[in-house]
Amino acid sequence: MKRKCQVCGQENGSCNRYYFSPANIITICPACLAFSCDDKAKIARQAHKAGRLVKEEVSKKRW
Ligand SMILES: [Zn+2]
């Protein structure tokens, strides 16, 4: 399933999702995660470092 990157707006099958708060998830493609200077990318990078990657089986559970 393709997801739309919230930073560049492109649909990418390898987009990752990260929690940046319990109620908010950001979808971002690997290129934006690595290289974008967008504020959302910075947040996603922090979430990435904190290990807050959304796993599909986890996302179905409640926080
Ligand atoms: Zn992107």
N, CA, C, O and the ligand as a Tripos MOL2 file, in Angstrom:
@<TRIPOS>MOLECULE
protein
  253   251    64     0     0
PROTEIN
NO_CHARGES

@<TRIPOS>ATOM
      1 N           0.8380   -1.1940    0.0000 N.3       1 MET1
      2 CA          0.0000    0.0000    0.0000 C.3       1 MET1
      3 C           0.8780    1.2500    0.0000 C.2       1 MET1
      4 O           1.8120    1.3680    0.7920 O.2       1 MET1
      5 N           0.5630    2.1750   -0.8950 N.am      2 LYS2
      6 CA          1.3450    3.4060   -0.9500 C.3       2 LYS2
      7 C           0.8070    4.4250    0.0340 C.2       2 LYS2
      8 O          -0.3980    4.5270    0.2690 O.2       2 LYS2
      9 N           1.7380    5.1740    0.6020 N.am      3 ARG3
     10 CA          1.3580    6.2400    1.5070 C.3       3 ARG3
     11 C           1.8850    7.5530    0.9560 C.2       3 ARG3
     12 O           2.8740    7.5980    0.2250 O.2       3 ARG3
     13 N           1.2030    8.5950    1.3230 N.am      4 LYS4
     14 CA          1.6100    9.9080    0.8380 C.3       4 LYS4
     15 C           2.5110   10.5790    1.8640 C.2       4 LYS4
     16 O           2.1500   10.7320    3.0310 O.2       4 LYS4
     17 N           3.6840   10.9720    1.4040 N.am      5 CYS5
     18 CA          4.6130   11.6760    2.2750 C.3       5 CYS5
     19 C           4.0460   13.0490    2.6210 C.2       5 CYS5
     20 O           3.6120   13.7860    1.7360 O.2       5 CYS5
     21 N           4.0510   13.3880    3.8920 N.am      6 GLN6
     22 CA          3.4680   14.6680    4.3170 C.3       6 GLN6
     23 C           4.4300   15.8330    4.1260 C.2       6 GLN6
     24 O           4.0590   16.9880    4.3370 O.2       6 GLN6
     25 N           5.6590   15.5370    3.7300 N.am      7 VAL7
     26 CA          6.6210   16.6050    3.5020 C.3       7 VAL7
     27 C           6.6850   16.9650    2.0170 C.2       7 VAL7
     28 O           6.5150   18.1310    1.6630 O.2       7 VAL7
     29 N           6.9250   15.9910    1.1510 N.am      8 CYS8
     30 CA          7.0430   16.2940   -0.2770 C.3       8 CYS8
     31 C           5.7490   16.0240   -1.0370 C.2       8 CYS8
     32 O           5.6120   16.4460   -2.1850 O.2       8 CYS8
     33 N           4.8040   15.3300   -0.4210 N.am      9 GLY9
     34 CA          3.5180   15.0980   -1.0480 C.3       9 GLY9
     35 C           3.4900   13.9860   -2.0720 C.2       9 GLY9
     36 O           2.4740   13.7720   -2.7330 O.2       9 GLY9
     37 N           4.5930   13.2760   -2.2090 N.am     10 GLN10
     38 CA          4.6390   12.1820   -3.1750 C.3      10 GLN10
     39 C           4.1960   10.8870   -2.5240 C.2      10 GLN10
     40 O           4.4020   10.6620   -1.3320 O.2      10 GLN10
     41 N           3.5790   10.0390   -3.3410 N.am     11 GLU11
     42 CA          3.2030    8.7270   -2.8380 C.3      11 GLU11
     43 C           4.3830    7.7890   -3.0130 C.2      11 GLU11
     44 O           4.9930    7.7040   -4.0790 O.2      11 GLU11
     45 N           4.6790    7.0930   -1.9330 N.am     12 ASN12
     46 CA          5.8800    6.2730   -1.9170 C.3      12 ASN12
     47 C           5.5900    5.0180   -1.1070 C.2      12 ASN12
     48 O           5.1200    5.0940    0.0280 O.2      12 ASN12
     49 N           5.8720    3.8710   -1.6960 N.am     13 GLY13
     50 CA          5.5880    2.6020   -1.0170 C.3      13 GLY13
     51 C           6.4430    2.3740    0.1980 C.2      13 GLY13
     52 O           6.1200    1.5330    1.0360 O.2      13 GLY13
     53 N           7.5430    3.1170    0.3100 N.am     14 SER14
     54 CA          8.4280    2.8910    1.4500 C.3      14 SER14
     55 C           8.3660    4.0200    2.4770 C.2      14 SER14
     56 O           9.2650    4.1550    3.3070 O.2      14 SER14
     57 N           7.3120    4.8270    2.4240 N.am     15 CYS15
     58 CA          7.1360    5.8410    3.4600 C.3      15 CYS15
     59 C           7.0760    5.1980    4.8440 C.2      15 CYS15
     60 O           6.5000    4.1250    5.0230 O.2      15 CYS15
     61 N           7.6660    5.8590    5.7900 N.am     16 ASN16
     62 CA          7.5870    5.4130    7.1720 C.3      16 ASN16
     63 C           6.6590    6.3310    7.9430 C.2      16 ASN16
     64 O           6.4330    7.4800    7.5650 O.2      16 ASN16
     65 N           6.1380    5.8070    9.0110 N.am     17 ARG17
     66 CA          5.3000    6.6300    9.8750 C.3      17 ARG17
     67 C           5.9120    6.6550   11.2620 C.2      17 ARG17
     68 O           6.4170    5.6510   11.7650 O.2      17 ARG17
     69 N           5.8520    7.8400   11.8670 N.am     18 TYR18
     70 CA          6.4000    8.0150   13.2080 C.3      18 TYR18
     71 C           5.3900    8.7270   14.0750 C.2      18 TYR18
     72 O           4.6500    9.5990   13.6180 O.2      18 TYR18
     73 N           5.3760    8.3370   15.3380 N.am     19 TYR19
     74 CA          4.6050    9.0930   16.3100 C.3      19 TYR19
     75 C           5.3830   10.3360   16.6850 C.2      19 TYR19
     76 O           6.5570   10.2340   17.0420 O.2      19 TYR19
     77 N           4.7690   11.5060   16.6180 N.am     20 PHE20
     78 CA          5.4300   12.6410   17.2410 C.3      20 PHE20
     79 C           4.6630   13.1060   18.4660 C.2      20 PHE20
     80 O           5.1220   13.9920   19.1870 O.2      20 PHE20
     81 N           3.5100   12.5240   18.7040 N.am     21 SER21
     82 CA          2.8330   12.5640   19.9850 C.3      21 SER21
     83 C           1.8800   11.3780   19.9380 C.2      21 SER21
     84 O           1.6570   10.8200   18.8640 O.2      21 SER21
     85 N           1.3120   10.9780   21.0730 N.am     22 PRO22
     86 CA          0.4820    9.7760   21.0370 C.3      22 PRO22
     87 C          -0.6580    9.8460   20.0350 C.2      22 PRO22
     88 O          -1.0750    8.8160   19.5050 O.2      22 PRO22
     89 N          -1.1630   11.0260   19.7680 N.am     23 ALA23
     90 CA         -2.3160   11.1450   18.8840 C.3      23 ALA23
     91 C          -1.9410   11.5380   17.4600 C.2      23 ALA23
     92 O          -2.7910   11.5470   16.5690 O.2      23 ALA23
     93 N          -0.6850   11.8570   17.2500 N.am     24 ASN24
     94 CA         -0.2900   12.3690   15.9460 C.3      24 ASN24
     95 C           0.7900   11.5140   15.3110 C.2      24 ASN24
     96 O           1.8060   11.1930   15.9280 O.2      24 ASN24
     97 N           0.5420   11.1550   14.0570 N.am     25 ILE25
     98 CA          1.4950   10.3490   13.3070 C.3      25 ILE25
     99 C           1.8900   11.1280   12.0620 C.2      25 ILE25
    100 O           1.0420   11.7120   11.3880 O.2      25 ILE25
    101 N           3.1690   11.1330   11.7690 N.am     26 ILE26
    102 CA          3.6410   11.7780   10.5560 C.3      26 ILE26
    103 C           4.1050   10.7130    9.5700 C.2      26 ILE26
    104 O           4.8010    9.7660    9.9370 O.2      26 ILE26
    105 N           3.7070   10.8840    8.3150 N.am     27 THR27
    106 CA          4.1260    9.9670    7.2590 C.3      27 THR27
    107 C           5.2180   10.6580    6.4570 C.2      27 THR27
    108 O           5.0390   11.7850    5.9940 O.2      27 THR27
    109 N           6.3400    9.9850    6.2940 N.am     28 ILE28
    110 CA          7.4670   10.6190    5.6190 C.3      28 ILE28
    111 C           8.2600    9.5810    4.8380 C.2      28 ILE28
    112 O           8.4590    8.4570    5.2980 O.2      28 ILE28
    113 N           8.7110    9.9750    3.6430 N.am     29 CYS29
    114 CA          9.4850    9.0460    2.8270 C.3      29 CYS29
    115 C          10.9540    9.1030    3.2700 C.2      29 CYS29
    116 O          11.3760   10.0810    3.8870 O.2      29 CYS29
    117 N          11.7250    8.0700    2.9600 N.am     30 PRO30
    118 CA         13.1110    8.0240    3.4310 C.3      30 PRO30
    119 C          13.9430    9.2110    2.9640 C.2      30 PRO30
    120 O          14.8170    9.6690    3.7000 O.2      30 PRO30
    121 N          13.6970    9.7140    1.7700 N.am     31 ALA31
    122 CA         14.4740   10.8370    1.2590 C.3      31 ALA31
    123 C          14.2320   12.0990    2.0830 C.2      31 ALA31
    124 O          15.1760   12.8120    2.4240 O.2      31 ALA31
    125 N          12.9810   12.3720    2.4000 N.am     32 CYS32
    126 CA         12.6750   13.5420    3.2210 C.3      32 CYS32
    127 C          13.2090   13.3640    4.6370 C.2      32 CYS32
    128 O          13.7120   14.3110    5.2410 O.2      32 CYS32
    129 N          13.0980   12.1560    5.1580 N.am     33 LEU33
    130 CA         13.6010   11.9040    6.5030 C.3      33 LEU33
    131 C          15.0990   12.2030    6.5740 C.2      33 LEU33
    132 O          15.5880   12.7310    7.5730 O.2      33 LEU33
    133 N          15.8050   11.8680    5.5270 N.am     34 ALA34
    134 CA         17.2590   12.0350    5.5280 C.3      34 ALA34
    135 C          17.6900   13.4560    5.1760 C.2      34 ALA34
    136 O          18.6530   13.9700    5.7440 O.2      34 ALA34
    137 N          16.9840   14.0900    4.2460 N.am     35 PHE35
    138 CA         17.5440   15.3060    3.6510 C.3      35 PHE35
    139 C          16.7040   16.5690    3.8020 C.2      35 PHE35
    140 O          17.2320   17.6700    3.6430 O.2      35 PHE35
    141 N          15.4060   16.4440    4.1040 N.am     36 SER36
    142 CA         14.5650   17.6330    4.1010 C.3      36 SER36
    143 C          14.8640   18.5490    5.2900 C.2      36 SER36
    144 O          15.1910   18.0900    6.3840 O.2      36 SER36
    145 N          14.7430   19.8480    5.0450 N.am     37 CYS37
    146 CA         14.8890   20.8330    6.1250 C.3      37 CYS37
    147 C          13.5350   21.2720    6.6620 C.2      37 CYS37
    148 O          13.4500   22.1590    7.5110 O.2      37 CYS37
    149 N          12.4860   20.6470    6.1640 N.am     38 ASP38
    150 CA         11.1400   20.9800    6.6000 C.3      38 ASP38
    151 C          10.9690   20.7010    8.0980 C.2      38 ASP38
    152 O          11.5620   19.7660    8.6340 O.2      38 ASP38
    153 N          10.1620   21.5140    8.7560 N.am     39 ASP39
    154 CA          9.9280   21.3150   10.1990 C.3      39 ASP39
    155 C           9.3900   19.9240   10.5050 C.2      39 ASP39
    156 O           9.7590   19.3100   11.5060 O.2      39 ASP39
    157 N           8.5060   19.4300    9.6260 N.am     40 LYS40
    158 CA          7.9560   18.0890    9.8490 C.3      40 LYS40
    159 C           9.0570   17.0380    9.7660 C.2      40 LYS40
    160 O           9.0530   16.0620   10.5160 O.2      40 LYS40
    161 N           9.9940   17.2450    8.8550 N.am     41 ALA41
    162 CA         11.1010   16.2920    8.7190 C.3      41 ALA41
    163 C          11.9710   16.3050    9.9680 C.2      41 ALA41
    164 O          12.4560   15.2630   10.4080 O.2      41 ALA41
    165 N          12.1650   17.4910   10.5360 N.am     42 LYS42
    166 CA         12.9620   17.5850   11.7670 C.3      42 LYS42
    167 C          12.2780   16.8400   12.9020 C.2      42 LYS42
    168 O          12.9220   16.1300   13.6750 O.2      42 LYS42
    169 N          10.9620   17.0120   12.9930 N.am     43 ILE43
    170 CA         10.2020   16.2900   14.0190 C.3      43 ILE43
    171 C          10.3140   14.7850   13.7940 C.2      43 ILE43
    172 O          10.5080   14.0070   14.7280 O.2      43 ILE43
    173 N          10.1850   14.4020   12.5270 N.am     44 ALA44
    174 CA         10.2530   12.9750   12.2100 C.3      44 ALA44
    175 C          11.6280   12.4060   12.5400 C.2      44 ALA44
    176 O          11.7470   11.2680   12.9950 O.2      44 ALA44
    177 N          12.6680   13.2100   12.3050 N.am     45 ARG45
    178 CA         14.0230   12.7510   12.6210 C.3      45 ARG45
    179 C          14.1950   12.5200   14.1260 C.2      45 ARG45
    180 O          14.8280   11.5580   14.5600 O.2      45 ARG45
    181 N          13.6080   13.4350   14.9030 N.am     46 GLN46
    182 CA         13.6650   13.2590   16.3560 C.3      46 GLN46
    183 C          12.9180   11.9920   16.7560 C.2      46 GLN46
    184 O          13.3850   11.2300   17.6030 O.2      46 GLN46
    185 N          11.7610   11.7720   16.1470 N.am     47 ALA47
    186 CA         10.9830   10.5760   16.4460 C.3      47 ALA47
    187 C          11.7470    9.3220   16.0300 C.2      47 ALA47
    188 O          11.7160    8.2940   16.7070 O.2      47 ALA47
    189 N          12.4290    9.4410   14.9010 N.am     48 HIS48
    190 CA         13.2310    8.3140   14.4110 C.3      48 HIS48
    191 C          14.3260    7.9570   15.4230 C.2      48 HIS48
    192 O          14.5370    6.7870   15.7390 O.2      48 HIS48
    193 N          15.0100    8.9760   15.9170 N.am     49 LYS49
    194 CA         16.0700    8.7400   16.9080 C.3      49 LYS49
    195 C          15.5110    8.1480   18.1870 C.2      49 LYS49
    196 O          16.1660    7.3500   18.8570 O.2      49 LYS49
    197 N          14.2900    8.5500   18.5190 N.am     50 ALA50
    198 CA         13.6670    8.0620   19.7480 C.3      50 ALA50
    199 C          13.0330    6.6900   19.5610 C.2      50 ALA50
    200 O          12.4830    6.1240   20.5060 O.2      50 ALA50
    201 N          13.1090    6.1530   18.3430 N.am     51 GLY51
    202 CA         12.5820    4.8120   18.0980 C.3      51 GLY51
    203 C          11.0670    4.7660   18.0320 C.2      51 GLY51
    204 O          10.4590    3.7390   18.3350 O.2      51 GLY51
    205 N          10.4530    5.8790   17.6340 N.am     52 ARG52
    206 CA          8.9920    5.9420   17.6130 C.3      52 ARG52
    207 C           8.4120    5.5940   16.2540 C.2      52 ARG52
    208 O           7.4090    6.1690   15.8320 O.2      52 ARG52
    209 N           9.0280    4.6800   15.5920 N.am     53 LEU53
    210 CA          8.4860    4.1940   14.3210 C.3      53 LEU53
    211 C           7.1600    3.4800   14.5660 C.2      53 LEU53
    212 O           7.0250    2.6940   15.5040 O.2      53 LEU53
    213 N           6.1890    3.7670   13.7080 N.am     54 VAL54
    214 CA          4.8920    3.1030   13.8230 C.3      54 VAL54
    215 C           4.9720    1.7670   13.1040 C.2      54 VAL54
    216 O           5.2180    1.7170   11.8990 O.2      54 VAL54
    217 N           4.7690    0.7100   13.8260 N.am     55 LYS55
    218 CA          4.6950   -0.6100   13.2000 C.3      55 LYS55
    219 C           3.2200   -0.9510   13.0160 C.2      55 LYS55
    220 O           2.3780   -0.6320   13.8550 O.2      55 LYS55
    221 N           2.9390   -1.5990   11.9120 N.am     56 GLU56
    222 CA          1.5220   -1.8200   11.5760 C.3      56 GLU56
    223 C           0.7700   -2.5500   12.6750 C.2      56 GLU56
    224 O          -0.3530   -2.1780   13.0150 O.2      56 GLU56
    225 N           1.3870   -3.5960   13.2370 N.am     57 GLU57
    226 CA          0.6770   -4.3570   14.2570 C.3      57 GLU57
    227 C           0.5190   -3.5470   15.5370 C.2      57 GLU57
    228 O          -0.4310   -3.7430   16.2950 O.2      57 GLU57
    229 N           1.4580   -2.6390   15.7690 N.am     58 VAL58
    230 CA          1.3700   -1.7900   16.9580 C.3      58 VAL58
    231 C           0.3240   -0.6980   16.7670 C.2      58 VAL58
    232 O          -0.3780   -0.3220   17.7050 O.2      58 VAL58
    233 N           0.2290   -0.1910   15.5260 N.am     59 SER59
    234 CA         -0.6620    0.9480   15.2720 C.3      59 SER59
    235 C          -2.1330    0.5910   15.5120 C.2      59 SER59
    236 O          -2.9670    1.4760   15.7030 O.2      59 SER59
    237 N          -2.4470   -0.7070   15.5010 N.am     60 LYS60
    238 CA         -3.8330   -1.0980   15.7280 C.3      60 LYS60
    239 C          -4.1920   -1.0960   17.2160 C.2      60 LYS60
    240 O          -5.3620   -1.0760   17.5970 O.2      60 LYS60
    241 N          -3.1500   -1.1180   18.0330 N.am     61 LYS61
    242 CA         -3.3890   -1.0960   19.4710 C.3      61 LYS61
    243 C          -3.5040    0.3420   19.9550 C.2      61 LYS61
    244 O          -3.0910    1.2810   19.2750 O.2      61 LYS61
    245 N          -4.0660    0.4900   21.1270 N.am     62 ARG62
    246 CA         -4.1590    1.8190   21.7130 C.3      62 ARG62
    247 C          -2.8860    2.1150   22.4860 C.2      62 ARG62
    248 O          -2.1910    1.2190   22.9650 O.2      62 ARG62
    249 N          -2.6180    3.3640   22.5840 N.am     63 TRP63
    250 CA         -1.4350    3.7820   23.3510 C.3      63 TRP63
    251 C          -1.7020    3.6080   24.8180 C.2      63 TRP63
    252 O          -0.8360    3.9010   25.6420 O.2      63 TRP63
    253 ZN          8.9050   12.9220    0.9910 Zn       64 ZN64
@<TRIPOS>BOND
     1     1     2 1
     2     2     3 1
     3     3     4 2
     4     3     5 am
     5     5     6 1
     6     6     7 1
     7     7     8 2
     8     7     9 am
     9     9    10 1
    10    10    11 1
    11    11    12 2
    12    11    13 am
    13    13    14 1
    14    14    15 1
    15    15    16 2
    16    15    17 am
    17    17    18 1
    18    18    19 1
    19    19    20 2
    20    19    21 am
    21    21    22 1
    22    22    23 1
    23    23    24 2
    24    23    25 am
    25    25    26 1
    26    26    27 1
    27    27    28 2
    28    27    29 am
    29    29    30 1
    30    30    31 1
    31    31    32 2
    32    31    33 am
    33    33    34 1
    34    34    35 1
    35    35    36 2
    36    35    37 am
    37    37    38 1
    38    38    39 1
    39    39    40 2
    40    39    41 am
    41    41    42 1
    42    42    43 1
    43    43    44 2
    44    43    45 am
    45    45    46 1
    46    46    47 1
    47    47    48 2
    48    47    49 am
    49    49    50 1
    50    50    51 1
    51    51    52 2
    52    51    53 am
    53    53    54 1
    54    54    55 1
    55    55    56 2
    56    55    57 am
    57    57    58 1
    58    58    59 1
    59    59    60 2
    60    59    61 am
    61    61    62 1
    62    62    63 1
    63    63    64 2
    64    63    65 am
    65    65    66 1
    66    66    67 1
    67    67    68 2
    68    67    69 am
    69    69    70 1
    70    70    71 1
    71    71    72 2
    72    71    73 am
    73    73    74 1
    74    74    75 1
    75    75    76 2
    76    75    77 am
    77    77    78 1
    78    78    79 1
    79    79    80 2
    80    79    81 am
    81    81    82 1
    82    82    83 1
    83    83    84 2
    84    83    85 am
    85    85    86 1
    86    86    87 1
    87    87    88 2
    88    87    89 am
    89    89    90 1
    90    90    91 1
    91    91    92 2
    92    91    93 am
    93    93    94 1
    94    94    95 1
    95    95    96 2
    96    95    97 am
    97    97    98 1
    98    98    99 1
    99    99   100 2
   100    99   101 am
   101   101   102 1
   102   102   103 1
   103   103   104 2
   104   103   105 am
   105   105   106 1
   106   106   107 1
   107   107   108 2
   108   107   109 am
   109   109   110 1
   110   110   111 1
   111   111   112 2
   112   111   113 am
   113   113   114 1
   114   114   115 1
   115   115   116 2
   116   115   117 am
   117   117   118 1
   118   118   119 1
   119   119   120 2
   120   119   121 am
   121   121   122 1
   122   122   123 1
   123   123   124 2
   124   123   125 am
   125   125   126 1
   126   126   127 1
   127   127   128 2
   128   127   129 am
   129   129   130 1
   130   130   131 1
   131   131   132 2
   132   131   133 am
   133   133   134 1
   134   134   135 1
   135   135   136 2
   136   135   137 am
   137   137   138 1
   138   138   139 1
   139   139   140 2
   140   139   141 am
   141   141   142 1
   142   142   143 1
   143   143   144 2
   144   143   145 am
   145   145   146 1
   146   146   147 1
   147   147   148 2
   148   147   149 am
   149   149   150 1
   150   150   151 1
   151   151   152 2
   152   151   153 am
   153   153   154 1
   154   154   155 1
   155   155   156 2
   156   155   157 am
   157   157   158 1
   158   158   159 1
   159   159   160 2
   160   159   161 am
   161   161   162 1
   162   162   163 1
   163   163   164 2
   164   163   165 am
   165   165   166 1
   166   166   167 1
   167   167   168 2
   168   167   169 am
   169   169   170 1
   170   170   171 1
   171   171   172 2
   172   171   173 am
   173   173   174 1
   174   174   175 1
   175   175   176 2
   176   175   177 am
   177   177   178 1
   178   178   179 1
   179   179   180 2
   180   179   181 am
   181   181   182 1
   182   182   183 1
   183   183   184 2
   184   183   185 am
   185   185   186 1
   186   186   187 1
   187   187   188 2
   188   187   189 am
   189   189   190 1
   190   190   191 1
   191   191   192 2
   192   191   193 am
   193   193   194 1
   194   194   195 1
   195   195   196 2
   196   195   197 am
   197   197   198 1
   198   198   199 1
   199   199   200 2
   200   199   201 am
   201   201   202 1
   202   202   203 1
   203   203   204 2
   204   203   205 am
   205   205   206 1
   206   206   207 1
   207   207   208 2
   208   207   209 am
   209   209   210 1
   210   210   211 1
   211   211   212 2
   212   211   213 am
   213   213   214 1
   214   214   215 1
   215   215   216 2
   216   215   217 am
   217   217   218 1
   218   218   219 1
   219   219   220 2
   220   219   221 am
   221   221   222 1
   222   222   223 1
   223   223   224 2
   224   223   225 am
   225   225   226 1
   226   226   227 1
   227   227   228 2
   228   227   229 am
   229   229   230 1
   230   230   231 1
   231   231   232 2
   232   231   233 am
   233   233   234 1
   234   234   235 1
   235   235   236 2
   236   235   237 am
   237   237   238 1
   238   238   239 1
   239   239   240 2
   240   239   241 am
   241   241   242 1
   242   242   243 1
   243   243   244 2
   244   243   245 am
   245   245   246 1
   246   246   247 1
   247   247   248 2
   248   247   249 am
   249   249   250 1
   250   250   251 1
   251   251   252 2
@<TRIPOS>SUBSTRUCTURE
     1 MET1         2 RESIDUE 1 A MET
     2 LYS2         6 RESIDUE 1 A LYS
     3 ARG3        10 RESIDUE 1 A ARG
     4 LYS4        14 RESIDUE 1 A LYS
     5 CYS5        18 RESIDUE 1 A CYS
     6 GLN6        22 RESIDUE 1 A GLN
     7 VAL7        26 RESIDUE 1 A VAL
     8 CYS8        30 RESIDUE 1 A CYS
     9 GLY9        34 RESIDUE 1 A GLY
    10 GLN10       38 RESIDUE 1 A GLN
    11 GLU11       42 RESIDUE 1 A GLU
    12 ASN12       46 RESIDUE 1 A ASN
    13 GLY13       50 RESIDUE 1 A GLY
    14 SER14       54 RESIDUE 1 A SER
    15 CYS15       58 RESIDUE 1 A CYS
    16 ASN16       62 RESIDUE 1 A ASN
    17 ARG17       66 RESIDUE 1 A ARG
    18 TYR18       70 RESIDUE 1 A TYR
    19 TYR19       74 RESIDUE 1 A TYR
    20 PHE20       78 RESIDUE 1 A PHE
    21 SER21       82 RESIDUE 1 A SER
    22 PRO22       86 RESIDUE 1 A PRO
    23 ALA23       90 RESIDUE 1 A ALA
    24 ASN24       94 RESIDUE 1 A ASN
    25 ILE25       98 RESIDUE 1 A ILE
    26 ILE26      102 RESIDUE 1 A ILE
    27 THR27      106 RESIDUE 1 A THR
    28 ILE28      110 RESIDUE 1 A ILE
    29 CYS29      114 RESIDUE 1 A CYS
    30 PRO30      118 RESIDUE 1 A PRO
    31 ALA31      122 RESIDUE 1 A ALA
    32 CYS32      126 RESIDUE 1 A CYS
    33 LEU33      130 RESIDUE 1 A LEU
    34 ALA34      134 RESIDUE 1 A ALA
    35 PHE35      138 RESIDUE 1 A PHE
    36 SER36      142 RESIDUE 1 A SER
    37 CYS37      146 RESIDUE 1 A CYS
    38 ASP38      150 RESIDUE 1 A ASP
    39 ASP39      154 RESIDUE 1 A ASP
    40 LYS40      158 RESIDUE 1 A LYS
    41 ALA41      162 RESIDUE 1 A ALA
    42 LYS42      166 RESIDUE 1 A LYS
    43 ILE43      170 RESIDUE 1 A ILE
    44 ALA44      174 RESIDUE 1 A ALA
    45 ARG45      178 RESIDUE 1 A ARG
    46 GLN46      182 RESIDUE 1 A GLN
    47 ALA47      186 RESIDUE 1 A ALA
    48 HIS48      190 RESIDUE 1 A HIS
    49 LYS49      194 RESIDUE 1 A LYS
    50 ALA50      198 RESIDUE 1 A ALA
    51 GLY51      202 RESIDUE 1 A GLY
    52 ARG52      206 RESIDUE 1 A ARG
    53 LEU53      210 RESIDUE 1 A LEU
    54 VAL54      214 RESIDUE 1 A VAL
    55 LYS55      218 RESIDUE 1 A LYS
    56 GLU56      222 RESIDUE 1 A GLU
    57 GLU57      226 RESIDUE 1 A GLU
    58 VAL58      230 RESIDUE 1 A VAL
    59 SER59      234 RESIDUE 1 A SER
    60 LYS60      238 RESIDUE 1 A LYS
    61 LYS61      242 RESIDUE 1 A LYS
    62 ARG62      246 RESIDUE 1 A ARG
    63 TRP63      250 RESIDUE 1 A TRP
    64 ZN64       253 GROUP 0 **** ****
